[in-house]
Amino acid sequence: MNAIPEKPVPATADAPFSRPIPTEPPPPAKPQPNRKRRLLALALIPALLGAGLAGNWWRVEGRYIESTDNAYIQGDIATLAARIDGTVMAIDIADNAAVKAGDPLIRLDPRDWQARLDQARASAAEAEAAQLTAARQVEQARAAIAQAASSIAAAEAELTRARNEATRSVTLAGGGWASRQSNETAIAAQQKAEASLASAQASHLGATAALSVAEAQSAQAAARHLAAEAAVRLAENNLDDTTIRAPFDGVVGNRAAQLGQRVSPGQLLIAITPPATRLFVTANFKETQLRRMQPGEAVRLVPDIDSAKAVRGTVASLAPATGALFSLLPPENATGNFTKVVQRVPVRIAIDAQDAAAAPWLRAGLSVTAEVDTRTPGAHRLGLFGSAAATLGLE
């Protein structure tokens, strides 16, 4: 094929009928470094540094942290009930208010119980008087015994004299030196002395028996006096129970009592929750997390209410059995339909007292995440940079 002729260039005044001069191609551009690769390399440096810090933290500390979100704040809440029947006369505390141990919370009408106390005191005074009377009767019985003993001694002496007199009279009468009448008189006196001795001995036996009766009556009166005093104390307790007081420092809540309400024994009226320093955490850890867990290990408690308000804690104790065994219907696995389930064991965690006092968000029933450091009891959390410093010996 023939080559295509170049397009004619129109002639100009300077270069008539001139052909176009071919131009040289521009030199190739020098290759420049890729800026994206440079930025990517710069971005990888902190990423690699962060990965190294994270890996070192996991090796030094992270693998020893056992965590669970199945943890809840708990406290020994006291639900106060009426111990006696009565009418609510006054409510001395506002809802959700802080109270001290012994502060009055609810007062019942005390008039009926005051009357019962007065009646019990009167019965006690009567029983005390009866006990004193029985004691005097015992003393009288003992005096009667002493008097009967003296009568016996006198009767024995009189009997001895009468016997001697009768013996002499018989001897004299046999020799004709005494009359028959005097002899009979002496013998009668002897018989009278014998009867007097028998009477004195019988009186002594009667006085002894009377002493036993008096002592039994005295013991009975003493028992009645004790029963009357017990009734007085019971009446005093009932009168004191008309005022329901706080058993410990805490915060009142769940008030059910109303002014003028008639209450009966056992009826729930109000509840007292313990202060923050007496709260604790029950964390249900899986059985696979308990191998290194023991009391004394440090715990970090992160509340769901605010993850930035973590508090410190310490493992106090581990439950002696799984939570399932303490349930109302414990599982029974001796059947053919067996499914293995990872069990959980309740772990009691004590909250640091200083942190609890400075954490107003603490409430019984709130959810937290418990992170237990199982390295050694009392170990401190280091974090990413702390673990790196410890590894490099910069602490």
C-alpha positions in Angstrom: 0.0 0.0 0.0 1.2 3.4 -0.7 2.1 5.7 2.2 -0.4 8.4 3.0 1.2 11.7 2.1 1.6 14.3 4.8 -1.1 17.0 4.9 0.2 20.0 3.0 1.0 22.9 5.1 -0.1 26.3 3.7 2.7 28.6 2.7 3.4 31.6 4.6 5.3 34.8 3.7 8.3 33.7 5.6 8.4 30.2 4.4 6.7 29.7 1.1 6.2 26.2 0.0 8.2 24.9 3.1 7.7 21.4 4.5 6.9 20.8 8.2 9.9 20.2 10.4 9.3 17.1 12.5 9.7 17.7 16.4 11.4 15.3 18.8 9.3 13.5 21.4 9.6 14.7 25.0 11.9 12.7 27.3 10.2 10.1 29.5 9.2 11.3 33.0 11.3 10.0 35.9 9.5 7.5 38.2 8.3 9.1 41.5 7.8 7.2 44.8 4.3 6.1 45.5 2.8 8.3 48.3 0.1 5.8 49.1 2.7 3.2 50.0 4.6 5.7 52.1 1.4 6.6 54.0 0.5 3.0 54.4 3.9 2.2 55.9 3.5 5.1 58.3 0.1 3.8 59.3 1.4 0.3 59.9 3.9 1.5 62.5 1.4 2.5 65.2 -0.7 -0.5 64.3 2.3 -2.8 64.8 3.2 -1.0 68.0 -0.4 -1.3 69.3 -0.5 -5.0 68.4 2.8 -5.5 70.1 1.6 -3.7 73.2 -1.6 -5.8 73.2 0.2 -9.0 72.7 2.6 -8.2 75.5 -0.3 -7.2 77.8 -2.0 -10.5 77.0 1.2 -12.4 77.8 1.9 -10.6 81.1 -1.6 -9.8 82.4 -4.5 -10.4 80.1 -4.6 -14.2 80.0 -4.9 -14.2 83.8 -8.0 -12.0 83.8 -11.3 -13.9 84.2 -14.3 -11.8 83.4 -18.1 -12.3 83.6 -21.0 -10.0 83.1 -23.3 -12.3 85.1 -22.6 -10.3 88.3 -24.9 -8.3 90.5 -24.6 -6.0 93.5 -26.3 -7.4 96.5 -26.7 -6.5 100.2 -28.3 -7.9 103.3 -31.7 -6.1 103.0 -33.8 -6.2 106.2 -37.5 -6.3 105.7 -39.2 -5.1 108.9 -42.6 -6.5 109.9 -44.9 -5.8 112.8 -44.4 -8.1 115.8 -47.7 -7.1 117.4 -51.1 -6.0 116.2 -51.9 -2.3 116.3 -52.8 0.8 114.4 -50.1 2.9 112.6 -50.0 6.2 114.6 -47.0 7.9 113.0 -44.4 7.4 110.3 -41.2 9.2 111.4 -39.1 8.8 108.3 -39.4 9.9 104.7 -39.1 7.5 101.8 -35.6 6.7 100.6 -34.1 8.5 103.5 -30.9 7.6 105.3 -31.2 6.4 108.9 -29.0 5.4 111.8 -29.3 2.2 113.8 -32.0 2.7 116.4 -33.8 5.5 114.7 -37.7 5.2 115.0 -39.3 4.5 111.7 -43.0 3.6 112.4 -45.0 4.0 115.6 -48.1 2.0 116.5 -50.8 3.1 119.0 -49.3 2.1 122.4 -52.3 2.6 124.7 -53.6 -1.0 124.8 -50.1 -2.4 125.3 -49.4 0.2 128.1 -52.5 -1.1 129.9 -51.4 -4.7 129.5 -48.0 -3.7 131.0 -49.7 -2.1 134.0 -51.8 -5.2 134.5 -48.7 -7.4 134.3 -46.9 -5.3 136.8 -49.9 -5.5 139.2 -49.9 -9.3 138.9 -46.2 -9.4 139.6 -46.6 -7.3 142.7 -49.3 -9.6 143.9 -47.2 -12.7 143.2 -44.3 -11.1 145.1 -46.5 -10.5 148.1 -47.7 -14.1 148.0 -44.1 -15.3 147.9 -43.3 -13.2 151.0 -46.3 -14.7 152.8 -45.2 -18.2 151.9 -41.7 -17.4 153.2 -43.2 -16.3 156.5 -45.2 -19.5 156.7 -42.0 -21.5 156.2 -40.4 -19.6 159.1 -43.5 -20.2 161.3 -43.3 -23.9 160.5 -39.7 -24.0 161.5 -40.5 -22.2 164.7 -43.2 -24.7 165.4 -40.8 -27.6 164.9 -38.4 -26.0 167.3 -41.2 -25.5 169.9 -42.2 -29.2 169.4 -38.6 -30.3 170.0 -38.5 -28.3 173.2 -41.8 -29.9 174.3 -40.4 -33.3 173.7 -37.4 -32.5 175.8 -39.6 -31.3 178.6 -41.9 -34.3 178.4 -38.9 -36.7 178.4 -37.6 -35.0 181.6 -41.0 -35.1 183.2 -41.4 -38.8 182.2 -38.0 -39.6 183.8 -39.0 -37.9 187.1 -42.4 -39.6 187.1 -40.9 -43.0 186.5 -38.4 -42.5 189.4 -41.2 -41.3 191.7 -43.4 -44.3 190.7 -40.5 -46.7 191.4 -39.9 -45.3 194.8 -43.6 -45.3 195.6 -44.0 -48.9 194.7 -41.0 -49.8 196.9 -42.3 -47.9 199.9 -45.8 -49.2 199.5 -44.5 -52.8 199.4 -42.7 -52.2 202.7 -45.7 -50.5 204.2 -44.0 -47.1 204.4 -46.3 -45.4 201.9 -50.0 -45.4 201.5 -51.8 -47.1 198.6 -53.2 -43.7 197.5 -49.8 -42.1 197.1 -48.6 -45.1 195.1 -51.5 -44.8 192.7 -50.9 -41.1 192.4 -47.2 -41.7 191.4 -48.2 -44.4 188.9 -50.8 -42.0 187.3 -48.2 -39.2 187.1 -45.9 -41.6 185.2 -48.6 -42.4 182.8 -49.5 -38.7 182.3 -45.8 -38.0 181.6 -45.7 -40.8 179.0 -48.9 -39.3 177.3 -47.3 -35.8 177.3 -44.2 -37.2 175.6 -46.3 -38.9 173.0 -48.2 -35.7 172.4 -45.0 -33.6 172.1 -43.6 -36.1 169.6 -46.9 -36.0 167.6 -46.7 -32.2 167.5 -43.2 -32.4 166.3 -44.2 -34.7 163.4 -47.1 -32.3 162.5 -44.8 -29.3 162.6 -42.3 -31.2 160.3 -45.1 -32.0 157.9 -46.4 -28.4 158.0 -42.8 -27.2 157.1 -42.8 -29.4 154.0 -46.2 -28.0 153.0 -45.0 -24.4 153.6 -41.8 -25.0 151.7 -43.8 -26.4 148.7 -46.2 -23.4 148.9 -43.2 -21.1 149.0 -41.7 -22.7 145.9 -45.0 -22.4 144.2 -45.3 -18.7 145.1 -41.7 -18.1 143.8 -42.6 -19.8 140.5 -45.7 -17.7 140.2 -43.6 -14.6 140.9 -41.1 -15.6 138.2 -44.0 -16.1 135.8 -45.4 -12.7 136.7 -42.0 -11.1 136.1 -41.7 -12.8 132.8 -45.2 -11.5 131.9 -44.0 -8.0 132.8 -40.9 -8.3 130.5 -43.1 -9.7 127.7 -45.5 -6.7 128.2 -42.5 -4.4 128.1 -41.3 -6.0 124.9 -44.7 -5.7 123.3 -44.9 -2.0 124.3 -41.4 -1.4 122.9 -42.4 -3.2 119.7 -45.0 -0.4 119.1 -42.0 1.5 117.8 -40.3 -0.1 114.8 -36.7 1.0 114.7 -33.9 0.7 112.2 -31.7 -2.4 112.9 -28.6 -0.8 111.3 -27.4 2.2 109.4 -28.9 2.2 105.9 -31.6 3.7 103.6 -35.3 3.0 103.9 -37.3 1.8 101.0 -40.4 -0.2 99.9 -42.6 1.4 102.6 -45.9 -0.3 102.8 -47.3 1.1 106.0 -49.9 3.9 105.9 -51.2 6.2 108.6 -54.3 4.7 110.4 -53.6 1.2 108.9 -54.4 -1.7 111.1 -51.5 -4.2 111.0 -51.1 -7.7 112.3 -48.0 -9.7 113.4 -45.8 -10.6 110.5 -47.1 -8.0 108.2 -44.3 -6.4 106.1 -44.2 -2.6 106.7 -40.8 -1.3 105.5 -37.4 -2.3 104.3 -33.9 -1.2 105.1 -31.1 -1.5 102.6 -27.5 -1.4 103.8 -25.1 1.5 103.0 -22.8 1.3 100.1 -19.9 0.2 102.3 -21.8 -2.9 103.3 -22.8 -4.0 99.7 -21.1 -6.8 97.9 -21.1 -8.4 94.5 -22.1 -12.0 93.6 -20.5 -13.0 90.3 -21.5 -16.3 88.7 -18.3 -17.5 87.0 -18.2 -20.5 84.7 -16.6 -23.6 86.1 -13.9 -23.3 83.4 -12.8 -20.0 84.9 -12.2 -21.1 88.5 -9.0 -23.1 88.2 -6.8 -20.2 89.5 -9.4 -18.2 91.4 -9.0 -17.9 95.2 -9.9 -15.5 98.0 -7.8 -12.4 98.2 -7.4 -11.8 94.4 -8.0 -8.3 93.1 -11.2 -7.6 91.2 -12.2 -4.7 88.9 -16.0 -4.0 88.9 -17.4 -2.1 86.0 -21.0 -1.1 86.4 -23.4 -1.1 83.5 -24.8 2.2 84.7 -21.6 3.9 83.8 -18.6 2.0 82.5 -16.2 4.9 83.5 -17.1 4.5 87.2 -15.3 1.2 87.9 -14.5 0.3 91.5 -12.0 -2.1 93.1 -12.9 -5.3 94.9 -11.5 -8.5 96.4 -12.6 -12.1 96.1 -14.0 -12.9 99.5 -15.1 -16.5 99.0 -16.3 -19.1 96.6 -19.6 -20.9 97.0 -19.4 -24.6 98.1 -21.6 -25.7 95.2 -22.9 -24.5 91.9 -25.8 -22.2 91.8 -28.0 -24.9 90.1 -27.8 -27.1 93.2 -29.1 -24.3 95.4 -32.1 -23.7 93.1 -35.6 -24.8 94.0 -35.4 -27.7 91.5 -31.9 -29.0 91.3 -31.0 -30.6 88.0 -31.1 -34.4 87.7 -28.8 -35.7 85.0 -29.4 -39.5 85.7 -31.6 -39.7 82.6 -31.2 -40.6 79.0 -31.8 -37.1 77.8 -28.5 -35.7 79.1 -27.2 -32.4 77.8 -24.0 -31.1 79.3 -24.2 -27.5 80.4 -21.3 -25.4 81.7 -22.1 -24.8 85.3 -21.6 -21.5 87.1 -20.4 -21.0 90.7 -21.3 -17.9 92.7 -18.3 -16.0 93.9 -18.7 -13.3 96.6 -16.7 -10.2 96.0 -16.1 -7.5 98.6 -16.2 -4.0 97.4 -13.3 -1.7 98.5 -14.6 0.5 101.3 -13.0 3.7 100.1 -14.3 3.2 96.6 -17.7 2.3 97.9 -17.9 5.4 100.0 -17.0 7.5 96.9 -19.4 5.8 94.5 -22.9 7.2 94.9 -24.2 5.0 92.1 -23.9 1.8 94.1 -27.3 0.2 94.5 -28.3 -3.3 95.4 -29.5 -5.2 92.3 -27.4 -3.3 89.7 -25.5 -5.3 87.1 -21.7 -5.1 86.9 -18.9 -6.8 85.0 -16.4 -8.5 87.3 -12.8 -8.9 86.1 -10.7 -11.0 88.5 -6.9 -10.9 88.3 -6.0 -14.5 89.1 -2.2 -14.0 89.1 -1.6 -13.7 92.8 -3.7 -12.4 95.7 -3.3 -8.6 95.8 -1.8 -8.3 92.3 -2.2 -4.9 90.6 -3.5 -4.2 87.2 -0.8 -2.8 84.9 -2.5 -2.0 81.6 -0.9 -1.9 78.2 1.9 0.6 79.0 2.4 -0.7 82.5 2.9 -4.3 81.3 5.3 -3.0 78.6 7.3 -1.1 81.2 7.4 -4.1 83.4 8.6 -6.3 80.5 11.4 -3.7 79.7 12.3 -3.4 83.4 11.4 0.3 83.4 9.3 0.2 86.6 
